[in-house]
């Protein structure tokens, strides 16, 4: 028999946080960028409250996993008290590769719904993650989006009526004709909510469809295989699954890619303080 207490008990949500990156544009900093401080003390890169801890605190209750690579030992040390799973990403082979590194966690975790987020977006509110999850009542996959002041080189969302069809990267949409481009108003924030069984199913399709990308490594140009998390949108839409998006302000989803972005986030965090 189901008791009232059991009916009201929140369903656990699996949370996956990408924290493998170096932050190559953070001049003078060689650490893991998710460990940069929200509260600076004596310098931009020294202080308290790592970005990653704030992200983890804002995620819904449930099992957590952190994808690690660069200075993974320091990520472990900073978060060990929270007892998350640690998922090594041996090669930084894209956001899709980071999700593929999380497959062992997704295979064994007991949670129907999953949040996928990044370790350098500490201003995303707990209520925003919850709102994404609530939309899974009617959708199979949800994408967090924003309306930017400057489109820059963000991936843009392409719709067919009320269904999201794909996320188109800058190298493709930059050649679109102005009327088509004008319809692509919203940009991808890189944060997703999904049903775990479906996510695992379409991760297999993603794994079978890598992208060959030319990159500079150690002074030489090489072709490597990368996996794009955004491909899940197109794969699911093509299979007739319902994919939607939730929009928030650009400020909320600001990530830390440069020293200037870090200063901005530190200032905003000082103004508002921790918010759940």
N, C-alpha and C positions, 0 to 999 in steps of 0.2 A: 504494500500500500504506500502511496506517495503522501508524505506529510506536507503541511503548509510550509514548514521550514525548508524542506527539500525543493519545493516548487519555487521558492524565492531565492534559492542559492544561485548566485551568478554562474553562468557557464564559463569555464576557463577558456581563455584565448591564448593561442600560441603566438609569441612575438619573436620575430627574427630581425636582428639589427646588423647592418653591414658596417664593420669597423676595421676593414683590412687596409685602408688606404694610407698613403704616406703624406699626402698634401704637398705636392711638388711645388706649388706656388706660394707656400708659406716661407718666405725668405728668412734664413737664419734659424729655421726650426727643422730638425730631422726626426722628431718623434712621430707617434701616431696622432693624426689630427683630431681624432675623437677624444683625446685626452687633454686637449687645449682647455684652458680655464674660462669659466663664465665670470668668475670674480678675480680680476687681476690683482696681484700683489707684487710690487717691485719690478714689473715689466709685463709686456703684452703676453708673453708665453709662460709666465709664472703666476701661480695663484691657486685658487680653490674651485671646487665644483666643476669637474670635467664635463664637457658637453655630453659625453656618453651616459653619465650618471643621471643627468636630467632627462635624456631621452628615455632611459629605462624606467625612471620614476613615473613618466607620463603614460606609459603603455598600460593597457588593461591587465587586470590580474590574470595570472596563468603562467605556464612554463615559458622561459625565455632562452634564446640562443643567440650567441654573438659570433659572427663570421670574422675571423682574424687572419692576419698575415704580417704586415709590418709592425715590428715591436709587439708581437702578440703576447710575449711574456709580461709586458707592462700593462696591457689591457687586462690580462688575467689578474694581475696584482691589484689593479684599481677596482675590479668588480667582483673579486672572489667572495666577498661577504654576502653577495646577492645570490650566489650559487646558480649561475646560468650554465647552460651547455656552451662549450667552446668548439667551434667548427673551423678547422684550418682550411683556408683557400690557398693551396700550394702555389698557384700561379694567378696573378691578377689578370684574369681573362674575362673581364666585364661583369656587369651587374647580374647578368644571367648566370655567369660562372659562380658568382657568390651565392646565388640561390641554389644552384646545383650542389654546392658544398654543404648546404643545409638539408639535403635529402635524408641522411640518417636520422636527424632530429625529427623531420616531418613523418618519417616512416613509423617512429615509435611513440610519438607524443599523443596523448589522449585529449584532443581538442578538435572540434569540427571547423572552427574558423581561425584564420591566420592573419596577422598584421605583418607586413614587410616594410621596414623603414630603414633610415640611415642614421648613423651615429653622430652626425654633425648638424642635426636640425633640432636644436633644443627648445625652440619656441613653439613647436607644434603642440597644441593643447590636448589634454586627456579627452576633452569633449569632442575634439575633432576625430581622434581615433575611434571613439565610440560611435560617432555619427557615420563613419565609413562602414563600420560593422553592421549597424542597423539597416543600411541599404542592401545588405546581402539577403534580406528577406525576399527581395524581388529581383536581385541580380546575382550573377555567378562570380563576377569580379568587379571590384570598384577601384578607381584610380583617383588619387587626390590631385587636384588641378588648381591653377591660379591664373589671374588675368594680369600680366606684367605691364609695367610702365614702358619697358623696352623689351621687345621680343628676343633680342640677342641671338643666341644660338640654341635656344631651348627646343625640345621636341614639342610639336603641336598636336592637339587632339583633332581628329577628323571624325565627323559624325554622319550617320544616315538616320535622319529624323531623331529619335531619342536614344539610339543605340550607338555607342562608341565603336568605330570600326578599326581604327589603328592609331598609333602614335607615330607621326612622321618626323624624322630627324631633319635638322637644318640643311644638311647637304642635299636633301631632296626638295624641301619646301622653298628654298631660296630661289628655285627656278620656276615656281608656280606663277601662273598669270595672276595679275592683281585681283580680279573678281574671286578666284578660288582662294587666294591667300587671305582675302578679307573675311572669309567664313571661318578661318582657323584662329579663333580669338583666344582660346585657352591653351595653357602650356602644362606640361607634365611636371609634377613635383617629385616624382620618383618614389611615392609611397602608395602602397596597395593593401587591399583587404580581399581575401579569397576564401572559398570553401576548400578545406584541406584535400579531400579526395580528388576534386577536379584539378586543383593546383598540381598535385602529383602527376595526374594524367597528362596535363599539357606541358609539364616540365620535361617529360620524356620526348615530346615532339620538339621542344626547344633544343634539347641535347642532341637531337639528330639533325639539327639545322644550324650549325655554327656559321659565323661570318668570318671571312678571311680579311684581315685588316693589316695594313702596312703601318708599322710603328718603328720609332727609333729606339734601339736598345744598345747601350754601351757604345754609342757613337756610330752604330751601323743600322741601316734600315733593313728590317726583317718583316716577313709576313707571318702573322700569328692567327690562331683561331680564337675568336671571342664569341660570347653569348650575350644577347641583349634581352633584358627582362621585359622591355617593351614589346617584344615579339609575342608574348603571351596574349596581349590584347587582340592582335590580328588573328592568331591561331584560334582563340575562343570565339571571336566574332564570326569567323569563317565556318566554324562548326555549328553555328546557330545558337551559341550561348549568349546570354545577355550581359553586356559589359556597360557599366555606367561610370559617372564621375561626380565627385563632390568638389565644389570650388570654395577656396578660402582666400584670404589676402596674401599678397606676395610677401609681406613682412613675416607672416607666420611660418612660411616654409623656407625662409632664407637659410642657406647652408654656408659653411665656412670653407671657402676656397682660396681666400686671399687674406692678408693681414687687415685690409680695410673692412672686409666682411666680419672678421672676428671683432674688431673694435665696435662695429655697429651692433652686433649681437650682445656684446658685453654691456653696452650702454642701454639697450632695450631691456636686458635682464635686470639691470640695476634699477630701472624705472618701475618695473612691474613686480620683481621678485618671483620666487617660485609660484607657479599656479597649477592647480590640479584640475 
